[in-house]
Amino acid sequence: MDKIALACGKAKSTLYHYFKSKEEVFEEVVRMEVRNLRLIVKSNVDEVKTVKEKMNAYFITFQQEVVNKINLYRIIKSEIDGNCANPLGLGVNKRKINNHTKFFDFEKDYLTRILEDGFDCGEFTKIEREDIPWFSETLIAAFLGITGYSIKKNTEEYREKLQKTSNILLNQIFS
């Protein structure tokens, strides 16, 4: 808290006026980073026209931005998993698990909207409309697993393979 106060040019007591603890500061930083991630992803998704292009933009942009924030991801993952190797000494509580659930649900709902738009315009017809939320949930679960793996393999070669994987997967879904 001393370092944060110094960086802000404020007294530590001023920080405690706005935040009750270092955990609250951490949670606000995470919220801010997630908002920034979503803004970048949404911007890239909005730039393309077809549902297939939107899914590709979502997949690739999300991956790249999370990898760019690799240290934040590791801290978040240790918080969610409750690992003992917790550099901030923050414990996992129900609020943090709920935040993770909200994050997952938001991403699932975002993909659901993209796919429902695709269904409505005839671009996505592989499954019934009522199955789209379930399919989105499956995609986001797989996608988050791939995101974790991509962080471990953070190389240019892997990013190229990620693009190829996205193309193969999306070609199957949208053929």
C-alpha positions as CSV (number, residue, x, y, z in Angstrom):
1,M,0.0,0.0,0.0
2,D,2.9,2.3,0.7
3,K,4.3,1.8,-2.8
4,I,0.9,2.4,-4.4
5,A,0.4,5.6,-2.4
6,L,3.8,6.8,-3.4
7,A,3.1,6.1,-7.0
8,C,-0.2,8.0,-6.8
9,G,1.3,10.9,-4.9
10,K,-1.2,10.3,-2.1
11,A,-1.0,9.4,1.5
12,K,-1.6,5.8,2.4
13,S,-4.6,6.9,4.5
14,T,-6.2,8.4,1.4
15,L,-6.0,4.9,-0.2
16,Y,-7.7,3.4,2.8
17,H,-10.5,6.0,2.3
18,Y,-11.3,4.3,-1.0
19,F,-10.1,0.8,-0.4
20,K,-10.5,-1.1,2.9
21,S,-7.6,-3.5,2.2
22,K,-4.9,-4.5,-0.2
23,E,-7.2,-7.3,-1.4
24,E,-9.7,-4.6,-2.5
25,V,-7.0,-2.8,-4.4
26,F,-6.0,-6.0,-6.1
27,E,-9.6,-6.8,-7.0
28,E,-10.0,-3.4,-8.5
29,V,-6.9,-3.8,-10.6
30,V,-8.2,-7.1,-11.8
31,R,-11.6,-5.6,-12.7
32,M,-9.8,-2.8,-14.6
33,E,-7.7,-5.2,-16.5
34,V,-10.7,-7.4,-17.4
35,R,-12.6,-4.3,-18.6
36,N,-9.6,-3.3,-20.7
37,L,-9.3,-6.8,-22.1
38,R,-13.0,-6.8,-23.0
39,L,-12.8,-3.4,-24.7
40,I,-9.9,-4.5,-26.9
41,V,-11.6,-7.8,-27.8
42,K,-14.9,-6.1,-28.5
43,S,-13.2,-3.5,-30.7
44,N,-11.6,-6.2,-32.8
45,V,-14.8,-8.3,-33.0
46,D,-16.8,-5.2,-34.0
47,E,-14.3,-4.5,-36.9
48,V,-15.2,-7.7,-38.8
49,K,-18.5,-8.6,-40.5
50,T,-19.1,-12.3,-40.6
51,V,-19.8,-14.5,-37.5
52,K,-16.9,-16.7,-38.4
53,E,-14.6,-13.6,-38.5
54,K,-16.0,-12.4,-35.2
55,M,-15.3,-15.7,-33.5
56,N,-11.8,-15.7,-34.9
57,A,-11.2,-12.1,-33.8
58,Y,-12.5,-13.1,-30.3
59,F,-10.4,-16.2,-30.0
60,I,-7.1,-14.6,-31.3
61,T,-7.5,-11.2,-29.6
62,F,-8.5,-12.7,-26.2
63,Q,-5.5,-15.1,-26.4
64,Q,-3.0,-12.4,-27.3
65,E,-4.2,-9.9,-24.7
66,V,-4.2,-12.5,-21.9
67,V,-0.6,-13.6,-22.9
68,N,0.4,-9.9,-22.9
69,K,-0.8,-9.8,-19.3
70,I,0.9,-13.0,-18.4
71,N,1.9,-12.0,-14.8
72,L,-1.6,-10.8,-14.0
73,Y,-3.0,-14.1,-15.3
74,R,-0.6,-16.1,-13.1
75,I,-1.7,-14.1,-10.0
76,I,-5.4,-14.5,-10.9
77,K,-4.9,-18.2,-11.5
78,S,-3.2,-18.7,-8.2
79,E,-6.0,-16.9,-6.5
80,I,-8.7,-19.0,-8.2
81,D,-6.9,-22.3,-7.7
82,G,-6.0,-21.4,-4.1
83,N,-2.4,-22.4,-4.6
84,C,-0.1,-21.9,-1.7
85,A,2.4,-20.2,-4.0
86,N,0.5,-16.9,-3.7
87,P,2.8,-13.9,-4.0
88,L,0.3,-11.5,-2.5
89,G,-0.7,-13.5,0.4
90,L,-4.3,-13.2,-0.6
91,G,-6.7,-16.0,0.3
92,V,-9.4,-17.4,-1.9
93,N,-12.9,-16.6,-0.7
94,K,-16.4,-17.0,-2.1
95,R,-16.3,-13.4,-3.5
96,K,-13.3,-14.3,-5.7
97,I,-14.8,-17.6,-6.8
98,N,-18.0,-15.6,-7.7
99,N,-15.9,-13.1,-9.6
100,H,-14.4,-16.0,-11.6
101,T,-17.9,-17.4,-12.3
102,K,-19.1,-13.9,-13.4
103,F,-16.1,-13.7,-15.7
104,F,-16.9,-17.1,-17.2
105,D,-20.6,-16.3,-17.5
106,F,-19.9,-13.0,-19.2
107,E,-17.6,-14.6,-21.8
108,K,-20.1,-17.4,-22.4
109,D,-22.9,-14.9,-22.8
110,Y,-20.8,-12.8,-25.2
111,L,-20.1,-15.9,-27.4
112,T,-23.7,-16.8,-27.2
113,R,-24.8,-13.5,-28.6
114,I,-22.3,-13.8,-31.5
115,L,-23.5,-17.3,-32.3
116,E,-27.2,-16.4,-32.0
117,D,-26.6,-13.5,-34.4
118,G,-25.0,-16.0,-36.7
119,F,-27.9,-18.4,-36.4
120,D,-30.4,-15.6,-37.0
121,C,-28.7,-14.6,-40.2
122,G,-28.1,-18.2,-41.4
123,E,-24.3,-18.2,-41.0
124,F,-24.3,-20.7,-38.1
125,T,-26.7,-23.6,-38.5
126,K,-24.7,-26.6,-37.1
127,I,-26.9,-26.8,-34.0
128,E,-30.3,-25.8,-32.8
129,R,-30.8,-22.2,-31.5
130,E,-31.7,-23.5,-28.0
131,D,-28.4,-25.4,-27.8
132,I,-26.3,-22.3,-28.5
133,P,-25.8,-21.3,-24.8
134,W,-24.6,-24.9,-24.0
135,F,-22.3,-24.8,-27.1
136,S,-20.9,-21.4,-26.0
137,E,-20.2,-22.7,-22.5
138,T,-18.3,-25.7,-24.0
139,L,-16.3,-23.4,-26.3
140,I,-15.4,-21.0,-23.5
141,A,-14.3,-23.8,-21.2
142,A,-12.1,-25.3,-24.0
143,F,-10.9,-21.9,-24.9
144,L,-9.8,-21.0,-21.4
145,G,-7.9,-24.3,-21.2
146,I,-6.1,-23.4,-24.4
147,T,-5.4,-19.9,-23.0
148,G,-3.7,-21.5,-20.0
149,Y,-1.7,-23.7,-22.2
150,S,-0.7,-20.9,-24.6
151,I,0.7,-18.9,-21.7
152,K,3.0,-21.8,-20.9
153,K,4.1,-22.0,-24.6
154,N,4.4,-18.3,-25.1
155,T,6.4,-18.3,-28.4
156,E,5.8,-16.9,-31.9
157,E,5.6,-20.4,-33.3
158,Y,2.8,-21.2,-30.8
159,R,0.9,-18.0,-31.8
160,E,1.0,-19.2,-35.4
161,K,-0.3,-22.6,-34.4
162,L,-3.0,-20.9,-32.5
163,Q,-4.2,-19.1,-35.6
164,K,-4.1,-22.4,-37.6
165,T,-6.1,-24.1,-34.8
166,S,-8.6,-21.3,-34.9
167,N,-9.0,-21.6,-38.6
168,I,-9.4,-25.4,-38.5
169,L,-11.9,-25.2,-35.7
170,L,-14.0,-22.4,-37.2
171,N,-14.0,-24.0,-40.6
172,Q,-15.6,-27.1,-39.0
173,I,-18.1,-25.0,-37.1
174,F,-19.1,-22.8,-40.0
175,S,-18.9,-25.2,-43.0
